[in-house]
Amino acid sequence: MPRCGVCGTGSRQPPFRPSPPEQAPDLDLRPGEPVRSTMSRWLQQCPSCGYAAPNITKAHPAAAQAVAAAPFRALLAEAGYPPLARRFLVWAHVLEETGALHAAAEATLQAAWVADDLGKDDLARMWRLDAVALWRGGPPLDPEQTVRVIDALRRAEAWADASATGEALGLADPPEAVAQVLSLELRLIAARDAGRHTVASALPPPARRPHVTHQKLAGRGEGFVAKLKRWLGRG
């Protein structure tokens, strides 16, 4: 039985191993099915202290201090947030407190995905903007990350910021696949379209298995499942 890396409590935690998504990911790289519907299994959570992580047996040396502090406890008890979203948010909080700002942004964006599924648009917008702030507060962003920031801004209806960020990325001569997605993002921004769109809209697949084409966005030969495993600390 795995033991929490923060408080030592043992609990049953089912393992999660994502299989390759067969459907196209969203523009923010939320995976298509069947991975899309497995979010409840992406993180483990200690039933005693509330620490959440892809593997709760592992914890940064500073995690215990973050978990014991008032902001974490308040977030854990926030009844206005969906329980699954809280799990991603407390993980994001620990990551932020330990200095992993880009990873914290990913976890915060994943909380927004939970809000999307539940139709809680205000929470989804808020958490997307929080994710953008975390991305921008960390190391310099590469073009692939920047286009996801633009998508988060668009989905949050931060039109001016989304447009300005998109125009700046376009002037930076991004890679072809990113440029194609950026072109779609700019059209959606101009149309004030804050809806969900998939990578297939920008990168039409040449074959029946669209996720093969979409791997271009991940960069450096890394497919989505590899990226997901890395985000979840299993790479």
N, C-alpha and C positions, 0 to 999 in steps of 0.2 A: 504494500500500500504506500503510495507516494506521500512524502511528508513536506509540508509547506517550508519553503526556504526562508521565510520570515519568522513564523512562530513555532514551527515544528509539528503542527497538528497533522495527523494522518487522515487521509480521505480517499475515497474512490474517485478516480478521474479517468474517464474514457479517453484513449488516445485518438488523435485525429491525423489522418494522412490524406491530404487532398488528391483527388484524381483529376486528370486533365479536363478542363471545361470544354464542352462541345459547342456551346453557343458563344457568340461574340461578346467580349467585355464591353462595359460602358466606356465612355470617353475618359472617365476618371479611373479606369482600369478595375472597376468592380467586376469580378468574374461573371461569366455566363453560367448557365446551368450545366452540370448539376452542382458545381461548387457554390453557386450563388445562394442556395438554400441551406448551406451548412454553417452559417455564421454562429449559431448557438454552440458549435463545437470548436470554434477557433481558439478560445481561451479557456483555461481552467481557472477556478476560483476557490480559494480556501474558505471553508464554511465557518472558520473561527475568526480570523483577523480580517478577512475580506480581500486579501492580496489576490490580484488576478494577473495572469501571465500565460503565454503559450505553454509553459512548463513551470508550474509553481514550485517545483523542487529547486529551481535555480533563482537566485535573487542577487541583484547588485548590492554591494556592501551598504549603500545608502538607502536601500529600499525599506528596511525596518523603520528607520527614522521617518521616512515619508508616510508609511502606513500608520504610524502611531500619531501623526500630527493632525491637528484639527481640520485642515482643509480636506484631507482624505476621508476622515470620518464623516464630515458633512456631506461630501459627495456620495459616499456609500449610502447615506440615509436619505438622500434627496428623492422623496416619493413622487415628485412631479416628473421624474425621468423614467423611461421604460427600464425594467431590470436588466435586459441584455445590453442596452445602451450604457447603463451605469458600469457594467463590467468592462466595456471598452474604455470608458472615461477614466475609471480608476487606474487601469493599466497605463493610459496616456499620462495621467498625473504622475505616476511613479517614474515613467520614462522622462518626463519633463524635469522632474526634481533631480534626476541623475544625469541630466545634461544631454539626453538623446532626443533632441528637438524634432528632427525629421521623423524618427520612429513615433514620437508622440503625436505628430501631425497625422500619420497614417492611422493610428488607433482612434484619433478624434474623428477623422473622416469616416471610419468604419462605424462609429456611433451615429453619424449622420445617415449612413445607409440603413441602419436599424430604424431611425426616425422616418426615412422615406417609406419603408415597408409598412409602417403603422399609420401613414398619412399625417404625421406630425410635422407639418411643413415649417413652422416657426422654429422648432428645435433643430431641424435639419439645416436650415439657413444659418442659425447661430453657430452650430458646430462646424459647418464648412468654413465660416469666417474665422473661427478659433483655429482650425487646421491651417488656414492660410497664414495666420499670424505666427504659428509655430514653424512652418516651413521657412518663412522669411526671417525668423529669428535665429535659424541655424546656419550651417555652412552654405556657401553659395550654391544656388540651384542650377542643375544642368537643364538643357532644353526639354528633355522628357518630363522632368519634375515641374518645370515652369508651365508647360501646357496643361498639366493637371491642376496647377494653381488657378489658371485661367478658367478651367471648367468649374472649379469650386466657386469662384467668384461669379460666374455666369449663373450657376444653379442657385446661388444665394441672392441673385438679382442686384449684385454690386456692379452695375453696368459700366460706370465711368472707369472704375479700377480695372475691370475685366478688359475693356477696350484698350486702355492705355498699356496694360501689361502685354496684351496680344500684339499691339503695334510695335512695342519695343522688342518682343521676341522675333517678330518678322524681320526687323532691321538687323538682327544678329545672325541671319543666314543659317537657320536651324537645319538639321538633317531632313532629307526628303519626306520620310514618314511623318515626322513631327510637323513639317510645313503643311502637309495635307490635312492633318488634324486641326492645325491652327487655322487654316483657311475655312474649315467648317465652323470652328468655334466663332470666328469673326462674323460669319454670316448669321449664326444663331444669335450672337450678341446684338447685331444690327436689327434683327427682327424681334428683339426682346423675348426670345424663347428661352425659358428657364427649365425646360423639360429634360428628361433623360433621353440620351441618344447613344448609340453604340459606335464602336470603332469601325464597324462595317460600313457605316454611313460615310466615313472619310476614306477608308482603305478597303474598297470592294475586293473580296477574296477572288483569286483566280481559280479556285477549286472548291470542292464541296465542304472542305473542313476549314472554316474561316479562321479558327484560332491559329492556324499555321501562319497566315498572313499577319495576324495581329501581333505575333511575337516580335515583329520589327520594332514596335513601340517600346518594348522592354529594353532594347539596346544590348550591345555587347554579347549577342547570342543567347541572352537569358530569356527563356520562355516565361509565361505567366505563372505557371505552377512553381517554378524555381523562385520567382520573385515573391510569390505568396509565402512560400516556406521561409524565405529570408526575412520578410516582414514579421513573420510569426516566430522568428528565432530558431528555425529548424534547418536553416541552410548550412 
